[in-house]
Amino acid sequence: MNPDHNVDVLVIGGGIIGLAIGYYLRERHLCGVEIIEKESVLASHASAHNAGGISSAHLSQTNEMSLLAKESSRMYRELAKKDGFGFDFKINGTIVLLKDQRYTSLNEEGIAEFRERTRTKVELLSGSKVREIEPNVSVDEDDTALFYSEDAQGNSKKLAECFARSFAQKGIRLNSQTEVLGFETKDDVIQAVKTNNGIIRSKTVILAAGPWSGRIASMLGIKVPIEPIKGHLITSRRPNSKVLNSFILGENYYVLQTSEGDLVVGGGEDASGFDTSVIESRAAEAWEEGVSYVPVLRMLGQESASACLRPYASGGLPVIGESTRFRNLIFATGHFRSGFSLAPVTGKIIADLVVDQKTTMDVRPFSPRRFGA
Ligand SMILES: Cc1cc2nc3c(=O)[nH]c(=O)nc-3n(C[C@H](O)[C@H](O)[C@H](O)COP(=O)(O)OP(=O)(O)OC[C@H]3O[C@@H](n4cnc5c(N)ncnc54)[C@H](O)[C@@H]3O)c2cc1C
């Protein structure tokens, strides 16, 4: 059989972003969609090893990011109600500890203005109020914290599996162990994508390859400054009771309890290329900070540590939108710390762009245009 074939839409990358795009294309009844993934297992990189935090708008975000986050968080609530979508979704809130005085300029007035503008539930908590909500979190009396009660948590790996299962019924093709090796182009059109499994001709190509997106764009002669930034997750020995309800966000690291009951300390940012080995000193630093927030971690001890790569686009904003160089290329990448949070809204935006050539969300700040791409 000739492995070369034609499709209508080809999505490069089977991480949580590529899979969400497949799902929302399917919701728009688009046929002829194929997702290709170089690994043998879908969502095997950061999309399987993240903290599962789903944040709504936060004071630390730009206005544009807040709008995306709000919409995605609304969409998550809808997704979690669908049959076959068991991905451990729960609304548990985020507590941002302000020990580091990151928000010294914050006052009740500023918070009220943000609350009003973004329609987000957020309140300033005293140290004793934090202890009331989270008795296992160590805070002093004069510490303060922000509480985003609408934030949620889910399991990214399980969501990826839900998306993949939903494709089987609707004929979206998933091809693993299929790696993009190059392109055939003519003028401003990508004519074919060359893979280790043959040549795929597609009317539209979506680049959703996470930290590898910059490398793939360079095969097209396009410069998109996306680099891999390593983050760590350190899991403790499992406690036999509930320790935390909320996602506890500290100065550099966070602590959360997963739906399986594991306590996890995560975070950190290291630019060390595509290497995913654990940096022992970084893991130790994360653990110590985690212990300072949730002292019971010390007693439990560490079970395992892992590291994964986030896609960081220069400037920090994701890259979502049509290429200015090739008229059948769309970018969906660079989600950095928020790829799980923003998967549904990204999927929907891309499906709108493919089907309607426009979207109701303002994606101008995320356009690849800013890199001349
Ligand atoms: C420690 C850690 C904690 C995190 N916590 C959170 C969190 O709480 N909330 C949140 O929202 N986000 C979080 N993130 C970020 C989130 O995990 C990422 O933003 C998200 O997974 C990016 O998804 P993606 O699909 O763009 O990329 P990826 O998951 O990297 O997927 C890209 C896929 O493209 C494939 N690919 C690459 N090159 C090719 C090629 N040539 N041909 C075919 N396929 C190719 C790769 O194999 C990969 O599977 C965290 C990240 C880390 C590291």
The ligand as an SDF file (V2000), in Angstrom:
LIG
                    3D

 53 58  0  0  0  0  0  0  0  0999 V2000
    6.3320   20.4860   35.4020 C   0  0  0  0  0  0  0  0  0  0  0  0
    5.2410   21.0820   34.5650 C   0  0  0  0  0  0  0  0  0  0  0  0
    4.0270   21.4280   35.1560 C   0  0  0  0  0  0  0  0  0  0  0  0
    3.0120   22.0110   34.3960 C   0  0  0  0  0  0  0  0  0  0  0  0
    1.8350   22.3320   34.9900 N   0  0  0  0  0  0  0  0  0  0  0  0
    0.8380   22.8840   34.2510 C   0  0  0  0  0  0  0  0  0  0  0  0
   -0.4070   23.1980   34.8460 C   0  0  0  0  0  0  0  0  0  0  0  0
   -0.6430   22.9660   36.0270 O   0  0  0  0  0  0  0  0  0  0  0  0
   -1.3680   23.7720   34.0590 N   0  0  0  0  0  0  0  0  0  0  0  0
   -1.1630   24.0500   32.7390 C   0  0  0  0  0  0  0  0  0  0  0  0
   -2.0390   24.5950   32.0980 O   0  0  0  0  0  0  0  0  0  0  0  0
    0.0120   23.7430   32.1490 N   0  0  0  0  0  0  0  0  0  0  0  0
    1.0130   23.1800   32.8660 C   0  0  0  0  0  0  0  0  0  0  0  0
    2.2130   22.8670   32.2770 N   0  0  0  0  0  0  0  0  0  0  0  0
    2.4190   23.2340   30.8680 C   0  0  0  0  0  0  0  0  0  0  0  0
    1.7560   22.2370   29.9130 C   0  0  0  0  0  0  0  0  0  0  0  0
    2.0700   20.9170   30.2920 O   0  0  0  0  0  0  0  0  0  0  0  0
    2.2310   22.5260   28.4850 C   0  0  0  0  0  0  0  0  0  0  0  0
    1.9970   23.8850   28.1750 O   0  0  0  0  0  0  0  0  0  0  0  0
    1.4590   21.6520   27.4830 C   0  0  0  0  0  0  0  0  0  0  0  0
    1.5970   20.2930   27.8230 O   0  0  0  0  0  0  0  0  0  0  0  0
    1.9390   21.9060   26.0750 C   0  0  0  0  0  0  0  0  0  0  0  0
    1.2030   21.0470   25.2360 O   0  0  0  0  0  0  0  0  0  0  0  0
    1.5800   20.8740   23.7040 P   0  0  0  0  0  0  0  0  0  0  0  0
    0.6160   19.9240   23.1320 O   0  0  0  0  0  0  0  0  0  0  0  0
    1.7260   22.2270   23.0920 O   0  0  0  0  0  0  0  0  0  0  0  0
    3.0650   20.2970   23.7360 O   0  0  0  0  0  0  0  0  0  0  0  0
    3.6080   18.8110   24.0080 P   0  0  0  0  0  0  0  0  0  0  0  0
    2.9030   18.1420   25.1090 O   0  0  0  0  0  0  0  0  0  0  0  0
    5.0800   18.9340   24.1250 O   0  0  0  0  0  0  0  0  0  0  0  0
    3.2140   18.0500   22.6770 O   0  0  0  0  0  0  0  0  0  0  0  0
    3.8460   18.3260   21.4550 C   0  0  0  0  0  0  0  0  0  0  0  0
    3.9150   17.0010   20.7020 C   0  0  0  0  0  0  0  0  0  0  0  0
    4.4900   17.2040   19.4010 O   0  0  0  0  0  0  0  0  0  0  0  0
    5.2310   16.0410   19.0840 C   0  0  0  0  0  0  0  0  0  0  0  0
    6.2240   16.3430   18.0450 N   0  0  0  0  0  0  0  0  0  0  0  0
    7.3500   17.0720   18.1730 C   0  0  0  0  0  0  0  0  0  0  0  0
    8.0350   17.1080   17.0240 N   0  0  0  0  0  0  0  0  0  0  0  0
    7.3250   16.3740   16.1300 C   0  0  0  0  0  0  0  0  0  0  0  0
    7.5270   16.0230   14.7680 C   0  0  0  0  0  0  0  0  0  0  0  0
    8.6100   16.4230   14.0820 N   0  0  0  0  0  0  0  0  0  0  0  0
    6.5930   15.2480   14.1420 N   0  0  0  0  0  0  0  0  0  0  0  0
    5.4810   14.8190   14.8220 C   0  0  0  0  0  0  0  0  0  0  0  0
    5.2580   15.1120   16.1310 N   0  0  0  0  0  0  0  0  0  0  0  0
    6.1530   15.8880   16.7680 C   0  0  0  0  0  0  0  0  0  0  0  0
    5.9010   15.6880   20.4090 C   0  0  0  0  0  0  0  0  0  0  0  0
    6.3500   14.3570   20.4320 O   0  0  0  0  0  0  0  0  0  0  0  0
    4.8090   15.9950   21.4090 C   0  0  0  0  0  0  0  0  0  0  0  0
    4.0480   14.8470   21.7680 O   0  0  0  0  0  0  0  0  0  0  0  0
    3.2370   22.2720   33.0080 C   0  0  0  0  0  0  0  0  0  0  0  0
    4.4360   21.8820   32.4150 C   0  0  0  0  0  0  0  0  0  0  0  0
    5.4300   21.3030   33.1740 C   0  0  0  0  0  0  0  0  0  0  0  0
    6.7020   20.8900   32.5030 C   0  0  0  0  0  0  0  0  0  0  0  0
  1  2  1  0
  2  3  1  0
  2 52  2  0
  3  4  2  0
  4  5  1  0
  4 50  1  0
  5  6  2  0
  6  7  1  0
  6 13  1  0
  7  8  2  0
  7  9  1  0
  9 10  1  0
 10 11  2  0
 10 12  1  0
 12 13  2  0
 13 14  1  0
 14 15  1  0
 14 50  1  0
 15 16  1  0
 16 17  1  0
 16 18  1  0
 18 19  1  0
 18 20  1  0
 20 21  1  0
 20 22  1  0
 22 23  1  0
 23 24  1  0
 24 25  2  0
 24 26  1  0
 24 27  1  0
 27 28  1  0
 28 29  2  0
 28 30  1  0
 28 31  1  0
 31 32  1  0
 32 33  1  0
 33 34  1  0
 33 48  1  0
 34 35  1  0
 35 36  1  0
 35 46  1  0
 36 37  1  0
 36 45  1  0
 37 38  2  0
 38 39  1  0
 39 40  1  0
 39 45  2  0
 40 41  1  0
 40 42  2  0
 42 43  1  0
 43 44  2  0
 44 45  1  0
 46 47  1  0
 46 48  1  0
 48 49  1  0
 50 51  2  0
 51 52  1  0
 52 53  1  0
M  END
$$$$
